[in-house]
C-alpha cells in the first residue's frame, strides 16, 4: 500500500495519506499575545488549509484530539470550536489537558480525516 507524505522535515510530516485516510500533524498557533480563542481560531484555519491541500475538507473529519495547556481555557476553546463546527458534520472528539512544547502554546489539534 502506498503512503504519501508531504511537508516533511527531519522530525515529521505535516500530512500523511494512507488508504483513503488523511492524518495531520498537531496544529498549534502559539503567539504569546493570542488568547485561547484566537489560538483556537488560528489552529482551525490551519486545519482547513491542510485538509484542502490533502484533498479533503472539514466535512470529512473523522476524529479530532484537542490538547489544552490548562482546563481553565476549556470554555473559551469550546466557544470557538462550537461556532466552527456548528454547520459541519460532527467528528469524534477528545480533549485533554497537556503540557505543551512551549509555554506560549495554549491549544493543539490533531486531526484524522477521510479523503474526498
ZARO-52340 format. One record per residue (C-alpha): x, y, z negated; residue number from 1. Coordinates in steps of 0.05 Angstrom, whole numbers. Each point is the difference from the previous one (the first is absolute). Layout:
N
<loba><px>X</px><py>Y</py><pz>Z</pz><seq>NUM</seq></loba>
...
This chain:
116
<loba><px>0</px><py>0</py><pz>0</pz><seq>1</seq></loba>
<loba><px>23</px><py>70</py><pz>16</pz><seq>2</seq></loba>
<loba><px>13</px><py>51</py><pz>-54</pz><seq>3</seq></loba>
<loba><px>5</px><py>73</py><pz>22</pz><seq>4</seq></loba>
<loba><px>36</px><py>50</py><pz>-43</pz><seq>5</seq></loba>
<loba><px>4</px><py>75</py><pz>11</pz><seq>6</seq></loba>
<loba><px>30</px><py>59</py><pz>-36</pz><seq>7</seq></loba>
<loba><px>52</px><py>-47</py><pz>-30</pz><seq>8</seq></loba>
<loba><px>57</px><py>22</py><pz>-44</pz><seq>9</seq></loba>
<loba><px>53</px><py>-41</py><pz>-36</pz><seq>10</seq></loba>
<loba><px>-50</px><py>-9</py><pz>-56</pz><seq>11</seq></loba>
<loba><px>-70</px><py>-8</py><pz>31</pz><seq>12</seq></loba>
<loba><px>-47</px><py>10</py><pz>58</pz><seq>13</seq></loba>
<loba><px>-56</px><py>52</py><pz>1</pz><seq>14</seq></loba>
<loba><px>-45</px><py>-47</py><pz>39</pz><seq>15</seq></loba>
<loba><px>1</px><py>-76</py><pz>6</pz><seq>16</seq></loba>
<loba><px>-50</px><py>-35</py><pz>45</pz><seq>17</seq></loba>
<loba><px>-12</px><py>-75</py><pz>-1</pz><seq>18</seq></loba>
<loba><px>-57</px><py>-44</py><pz>24</pz><seq>19</seq></loba>
<loba><px>-49</px><py>59</py><pz>9</pz><seq>20</seq></loba>
<loba><px>16</px><py>31</py><pz>-68</pz><seq>21</seq></loba>
<loba><px>35</px><py>66</py><pz>-13</pz><seq>22</seq></loba>
<loba><px>40</px><py>11</py><pz>-63</pz><seq>23</seq></loba>
<loba><px>22</px><py>71</py><pz>-19</pz><seq>24</seq></loba>
<loba><px>56</px><py>16</py><pz>-47</pz><seq>25</seq></loba>
<loba><px>-19</px><py>38</py><pz>-63</pz><seq>26</seq></loba>
<loba><px>-20</px><py>71</py><pz>17</pz><seq>27</seq></loba>
<loba><px>20</px><py>57</py><pz>-47</pz><seq>28</seq></loba>
<loba><px>-2</px><py>75</py><pz>3</pz><seq>29</seq></loba>
<loba><px>42</px><py>22</py><pz>-59</pz><seq>30</seq></loba>
<loba><px>7</px><py>75</py><pz>7</pz><seq>31</seq></loba>
<loba><px>11</px><py>25</py><pz>-71</pz><seq>32</seq></loba>
<loba><px>-50</px><py>57</py><pz>8</pz><seq>33</seq></loba>
<loba><px>-57</px><py>-45</py><pz>24</pz><seq>34</seq></loba>
<loba><px>-50</px><py>-26</py><pz>-50</pz><seq>35</seq></loba>
<loba><px>-32</px><py>-70</py><pz>3</pz><seq>36</seq></loba>
<loba><px>-55</px><py>24</py><pz>47</pz><seq>37</seq></loba>
<loba><px>48</px><py>30</py><pz>51</pz><seq>38</seq></loba>
<loba><px>47</px><py>-59</py><pz>-3</pz><seq>39</seq></loba>
<loba><px>-58</px><py>-48</py><pz>11</pz><seq>40</seq></loba>
<loba><px>-25</px><py>41</py><pz>60</pz><seq>41</seq></loba>
<loba><px>70</px><py>0</py><pz>30</pz><seq>42</seq></loba>
<loba><px>8</px><py>-76</py><pz>-11</pz><seq>43</seq></loba>
<loba><px>-67</px><py>-13</py><pz>34</pz><seq>44</seq></loba>
<loba><px>20</px><py>43</py><pz>59</pz><seq>45</seq></loba>
<loba><px>65</px><py>-41</py><pz>7</pz><seq>46</seq></loba>
<loba><px>-42</px><py>-64</py><pz>-3</pz><seq>47</seq></loba>
<loba><px>-45</px><py>26</py><pz>56</pz><seq>48</seq></loba>
<loba><px>59</px><py>19</py><pz>44</pz><seq>49</seq></loba>
<loba><px>37</px><py>-66</py><pz>-11</pz><seq>50</seq></loba>
<loba><px>-63</px><py>-41</py><pz>14</pz><seq>51</seq></loba>
<loba><px>-10</px><py>37</py><pz>65</pz><seq>52</seq></loba>
<loba><px>72</px><py>-12</py><pz>19</pz><seq>53</seq></loba>
<loba><px>-9</px><py>-74</py><pz>-16</pz><seq>54</seq></loba>
<loba><px>-62</px><py>-7</py><pz>43</pz><seq>55</seq></loba>
<loba><px>-49</px><py>-1</py><pz>-58</pz><seq>56</seq></loba>
<loba><px>-44</px><py>49</py><pz>-37</pz><seq>57</seq></loba>
<loba><px>-29</px><py>16</py><pz>-68</pz><seq>58</seq></loba>
<loba><px>-62</px><py>-41</py><pz>20</pz><seq>59</seq></loba>
<loba><px>45</px><py>-61</py><pz>2</pz><seq>60</seq></loba>
<loba><px>31</px><py>6</py><pz>-69</pz><seq>61</seq></loba>
<loba><px>-6</px><py>-66</py><pz>-37</pz><seq>62</seq></loba>
<loba><px>34</px><py>15</py><pz>-66</pz><seq>63</seq></loba>
<loba><px>32</px><py>59</py><pz>-36</pz><seq>64</seq></loba>
<loba><px>42</px><py>-3</py><pz>-63</pz><seq>65</seq></loba>
<loba><px>6</px><py>68</py><pz>-34</pz><seq>66</seq></loba>
<loba><px>55</px><py>13</py><pz>-50</pz><seq>67</seq></loba>
<loba><px>-7</px><py>61</py><pz>-45</pz><seq>68</seq></loba>
<loba><px>55</px><py>25</py><pz>-45</pz><seq>69</seq></loba>
<loba><px>-48</px><py>16</py><pz>-57</pz><seq>70</seq></loba>
<loba><px>-72</px><py>-22</py><pz>-8</pz><seq>71</seq></loba>
<loba><px>-17</px><py>70</py><pz>-22</pz><seq>72</seq></loba>
<loba><px>1</px><py>15</py><pz>75</pz><seq>73</seq></loba>
<loba><px>-49</px><py>-56</py><pz>17</pz><seq>74</seq></loba>
<loba><px>-60</px><py>46</py><pz>4</pz><seq>75</seq></loba>
<loba><px>34</px><py>50</py><pz>45</pz><seq>76</seq></loba>
<loba><px>26</px><py>-53</py><pz>47</pz><seq>77</seq></loba>
<loba><px>-69</px><py>-32</py><pz>2</pz><seq>78</seq></loba>
<loba><px>-32</px><py>67</py><pz>17</pz><seq>79</seq></loba>
<loba><px>43</px><py>5</py><pz>63</pz><seq>80</seq></loba>
<loba><px>-6</px><py>-75</py><pz>15</pz><seq>81</seq></loba>
<loba><px>-76</px><py>0</py><pz>-6</pz><seq>82</seq></loba>
<loba><px>-7</px><py>59</py><pz>48</pz><seq>83</seq></loba>
<loba><px>48</px><py>-33</py><pz>50</pz><seq>84</seq></loba>
<loba><px>-34</px><py>-68</py><pz>-1</pz><seq>85</seq></loba>
<loba><px>-72</px><py>26</py><pz>-4</pz><seq>86</seq></loba>
<loba><px>-15</px><py>-11</py><pz>74</pz><seq>87</seq></loba>
<loba><px>47</px><py>-59</py><pz>11</pz><seq>88</seq></loba>
<loba><px>-6</px><py>-75</py><pz>-11</pz><seq>89</seq></loba>
<loba><px>23</px><py>-13</py><pz>-72</pz><seq>90</seq></loba>
<loba><px>64</px><py>-41</py><pz>-6</pz><seq>91</seq></loba>
<loba><px>18</px><py>-45</py><pz>-58</pz><seq>92</seq></loba>
<loba><px>37</px><py>44</py><pz>-49</pz><seq>93</seq></loba>
<loba><px>43</px><py>-5</py><pz>-62</pz><seq>94</seq></loba>
<loba><px>29</px><py>56</py><pz>-41</pz><seq>95</seq></loba>
<loba><px>55</px><py>-7</py><pz>-52</pz><seq>96</seq></loba>
<loba><px>43</px><py>46</py><pz>-42</pz><seq>97</seq></loba>
<loba><px>73</px><py>-7</py><pz>21</pz><seq>98</seq></loba>
<loba><px>67</px><py>32</py><pz>-11</pz><seq>99</seq></loba>
<loba><px>20</px><py>35</py><pz>64</pz><seq>100</seq></loba>
<loba><px>67</px><py>5</py><pz>36</pz><seq>101</seq></loba>
<loba><px>2</px><py>76</py><pz>-13</pz><seq>102</seq></loba>
<loba><px>-35</px><py>42</py><pz>-53</pz><seq>103</seq></loba>
<loba><px>-31</px><py>44</py><pz>53</pz><seq>104</seq></loba>
<loba><px>-40</px><py>-58</py><pz>29</pz><seq>105</seq></loba>
<loba><px>-69</px><py>-5</py><pz>-31</pz><seq>106</seq></loba>
<loba><px>-33</px><py>-50</py><pz>47</pz><seq>107</seq></loba>
<loba><px>20</px><py>-53</py><pz>51</pz><seq>108</seq></loba>
<loba><px>-45</px><py>-39</py><pz>47</pz><seq>109</seq></loba>
<loba><px>15</px><py>-68</py><pz>29</pz><seq>110</seq></loba>
<loba><px>-47</px><py>-19</py><pz>58</pz><seq>111</seq></loba>
<loba><px>-17</px><py>-62</py><pz>39</pz><seq>112</seq></loba>
<loba><px>-44</px><py>6</py><pz>62</pz><seq>113</seq></loba>
<loba><px>-24</px><py>-40</py><pz>59</pz><seq>114</seq></loba>
<loba><px>20</px><py>20</py><pz>70</pz><seq>115</seq></loba>
<loba><px>-55</px><py>28</py><pz>45</pz><seq>116</seq></loba>
